[in-house]
Amino acid sequence: VFVDLHTTNGSAHGYELTYAAPLTPSAHPDLLEELNGRWLPEIRERMRARHGYEVFDYGNFMSDGANEFVDEVDLVKGWRTYDHRPRFVTNSMGLRNRLAILSEAYSYADFRTRIDATRAFVQEIIQFAAELGPKLPAFCARLDADTRAAARDGELSQHLAAELALRGVEPLLLRGFELGSDPDTGEQWRVSAGPRTTIEVPVYAGFVATQQVNAPRAYLLGPELAAVAALLRMHGVLVESVATAYSAQLATFHLESATRASEAFQGHHERSAKWKVTSDTVNVPAGSFRVDLDQPYARLIFQLVDPRADDGCLTWNFYDRWLDSGPNTELPIWME
């Protein structure tokens, strides 16, 4: 069980802490159901009953524009979570078939409350895991086996695009704040204060796939993609080296168009592309790499390697050489 501990600012809600399970729709559905349908509702009740803390799904208020956060209660049109992409670590852990929970202490609460609420939340997660005993590793082992079997059969569904999903109209706690100032810098800050009130709003606490494909049984990477093979191995993925050249009928990627973000993000200009996938006779050179998806990290492999994925190696500039070569360029990644 992986827990990612943070403190959040943002909308002025009425909770000491908010949380989220993995948001990627490509995680095993039983993993998402276990967390969202069992763990987090139970822990939420225990936080209230045992510690007196109110907790809820992580999010911010939204206005008419689904991606626009607001703080004024009279403009609130809903409550939305953050992002499904695997660059966020709990999403990445979900693709590994492991339980992952984001914890966001409320920065407008005082410091002691943030510490105490986080400590209580972690204690309740550990307690719940302990109560499950050997059932918990057995559950993860089943997810691994399911993932391997689906990949082996060519039936491992993976998302290419996703959108926010409405869970329903639910009561949401609000609480006001007082303005204070940092004693060292004089910077103004907010301190949660006053009684809680309740409003009913649409809650968007997850994502659904809007486009999806079945992952291949294996990827073959040309020798030019040694950096991708190294990255996969860093993630614990089994990557085999191809010692002898051979020819085979494989699915290939031919570039149709590519875009490059004008502004850098964390030192990268993010990329996206459209591809034409065809079946061709491919001469696989010696020194290539074979990545069989019959392994527990098959979901992670797809999201890293496949050029159609929305946050993988393509996004983070590993494939720029081919994206910059123009339409009809063949990417040295082939699918069995």
N, C-alpha and C positions, 0 to 999 in steps of 0.2 A: 504494500500500500504506500503510495507516494503522496505526500502533502506539500503543497507549494504555498509558503507563508508570505503574505504581503500586508501592507496597509494601503487603503484606497481613500482618495478624496472624491470629488464629483458631486452627485446630487445629494441634497439634504434629506435623507430618509430617516426612518425610526429604528434602525437595527444597529446592534453593537458589532455585528460581523455578518458578512455575506459570503457565499460559497458557490462553487460550480463543479460539476463533474466534467469529464471531457466533452467537448462540444462538436467534435468531428463526427459527421454521419458515417464515416468509414470505419469507426471502431465496431467491435463485435456488438450486435444489438443486445445480447444478454448482459454484457458488461454495463451498458448504459442503463438498462432496466434495473440491474442490481443496485447501482448507485442512486439513480433518480427515483426509483420506486420503493427502495427498501432502506438503504443506508442513510441517505440525507434526510428524509422525513423523520426517521426514528431519532437521529442525532439532534434534529431541530427540536423535537419534543423534549429530549433529555436536557438540552441546553436551557430550555425554559423552566422545566420542573426542578432540576438539580442546581442550577446556577443563577436563575433569574435573568438570563440573557435572551433577547429576541434576535433570531438569525433568519436569513432568507436567501433566496437565489441571488447571486451577484448580478448587478445591473445598474442602469442609470435611467432617469426619466427620459422620455422621448417625446418630440412634438409630432406634427403631421408628417414630417420627413423622417422615415424610419431610422436614418443614420444620424440624426441631429439630436444631441443631448441638450436638455434644458434644465433649469433649476427652479423656475417659477411655477408654483403649484397650479395656478390657473391656466397654464399652457400645457400641462401634462396630458399626453394622449396615450401613454403606455409606459411600460417598463421593459427594457431590453438588455440582454446579456451582451457579451463582447464579441468573440471572434472564433470561428471554427478551424482556422488554419493551424497546421502542426508546428509552426514556429513558436507557438505557446506550449510550454513544457507539459502541462497536464493533457493537452490534446495529443502530444507526441507519445506520452506514456500510455494513453488509451489505445493508440495504434500498436502498442506492444502487448496488448491483452492484460494490462495491469490496472488495478484500481488507482485512480488519481483524483485528488480533491484540491481545488483552489480555495484558499482561505484569505479573505480580505477584511482585516480589522478596519473599523470605521475611523478615519483620521480626525473627524470632528468630535469624537469621544475623547475624554481626557486620557492621558498616557497610561495611567494605571488601569483604566477600564480596557484599553486596547490590549495590554499585556495579559490581564486576567481572562478576558474573553477568548483570546487566542490560546492560552494555556488550557482552558476548559474545553475548547473545541478539539484540540489535539488529544487531550485525555479521553474524550468521549469516542473519538475515532479509534484510538488504541484499545479502549475497553470493548467496543463493538467487535473489532477484529479478534480480540482474545476470546470473546464469547463464541465465535464461530469455530475456533480451534482448527483442527485439520480440514474442516470443510472449505476453508479459504484457499489454501494452496491447491486443493483438489479442484476447486472452481476455476482457478487460473490455468491449471493443467488442462482442463476440459476446453477452455477457450483456445489454448494453444493447439490442441488436437483438432478442434473444429476448423480453425483457420488453415491448418495444414491440409486437411481433407478437402476443404472448399477450393483451395489453390490447386491442389493436385488434380481435381476434377474440372478445373477451368470455370468454377462457379463462384469465385470470390468477388463479390460486387464492391466496387470502389467509386466514390464520388469524384466528379470532375468540377462540379460547381454546386453551391449550396445557398439556401436563403433562410432567413429567420422563420421560425415556426411558432405560431400562436398556441400557447398551452391552454389559455382560457382567460376569462375575466375573474380576477382574484382580489381579495382585500390586500392593501399595501399600507404599511405603517409609515407615518410621517412624524417628524419632530423638528422643531425649530432650533435655532442656534443663537448664541450671543457672540458678539465680536470682541476679541481680545487682541493682545499684541505680544510678540516675542520679546522677552525682557532684554535680549542681547542685541537684536537687530531692529526692533521696533516694527517689524513686518506684521501686518494685520492678519489675524487668523480667526477661524470659526471654532466655537466650542458648543457642542450639542447641549441643549437645555430646554426645559419646559415639558409640558405634557405631550403624549403621543396622540395623534388622531389617525383615522383610517379613511382611505379612499378606495374605490374599486376601479381597477384599470386593466386593460389587456396586458398580459404578461407573455413576453417572448423570451423563453428561457432555453431555447435550443435551436437547432438547425435541421433542415431536411435537404436531401440531395435533390437538385433540379436537373442534373445530368450525371449519368453514371455508366460504367462499363464493367465487364468482368476482366479481372487481371489475367495476364497470360500465365502459362505454367512456368515460364522462365524468361529471363532477359539475357541477351548476349551483348556485351559492350566491347567495342573496338579498342585496340591498344591505346588509341589517343585519349581514352577516357579512364586512364589509370587513376586520376585524381578522384573520380567518382567511385571506383572500386575501393580505393583507400578509405574514403568517407564511409562507405557501407561497412567495411571491416571495423572501423572505429565504433560504429553503432552495434557491433556484435553480430553482423550478418555474415553468413557463410558465403564466400566468394571463391569460385574455382578458377584456376588458370587453364586456358586452352593451349595445350602443348603443340598440337598438330593442326595445320590448316585443313579445312574441309568445306564442302558446299552443301547447302540445305535450302529447302523451301521455307522461308520465314516471312513474318509480317514486318514491313519496313515503314519508316516515317519520312515523308517528303514535305519540306517546308512550303506552306502557302503564304503566310505573312507573319511578321513579328513586330512587336512594339517594345520600346525602351522607356522607362520612366524618366522624365526630365530632371527630377530632383532626386538626389541621393538619399537613401535610407540606411543608416548604420553602415555607411561606406559602400553601399551597393546601389546600382541603378537596376531596379527590378525589371524583369523581362516577362513577356507573355508571347504566345505564338499559336497559330493554327496549323494543323497538319493534315496531310492526306495519307491515310494508312492503306497500303496495298500489300499483296502477297507476291514475293519475288524470289528468284534463286539468288542466294547470297553466298559469296565467297568469304567465309569467316577466317580471318588470318590468324596464324599462330601468335600468341601473346595477347589474345582477346581474353575476356573474362565472362564466365557463365554464372548467373545468379538464379538458382532454382528457387521457386517460391514455395516449395514444399518444406517450409520451415516456419517456426512460430512468428517471426517478424515479417511475414508476407505482406501485411497491410502497410507497414512502415516502408518496406521495399518499394511498393508501388508508388507511394506518395513522394518518395525521394527520387526515384529513377525515371518514372514515366514522364515524358515531355508534355503530356496532356494534363498532369496534375497541377493544382492551382498554387502550390507553394513549395515545390521541390527544387531539385538541382537547376532546372531551367530558370526558375524565378531568380535564383541566387547566382546567376552568371556562369555556371559551369559549362553551358552550351553556347556561349556567345559566339564562338568561332563559326559555328554553323548558322546561327541566326543572322549573323552579319554577312553571310555569303549570298543571301538573296533567295527568291523563290526557287522551288524545285531541288534545293540542296537536300541531300540525304543525310540524315543523322546516323552516326555509327552505333545505333542501338537497334537491336532486332528482337523480335518476340517469337517464341515457340508456342 
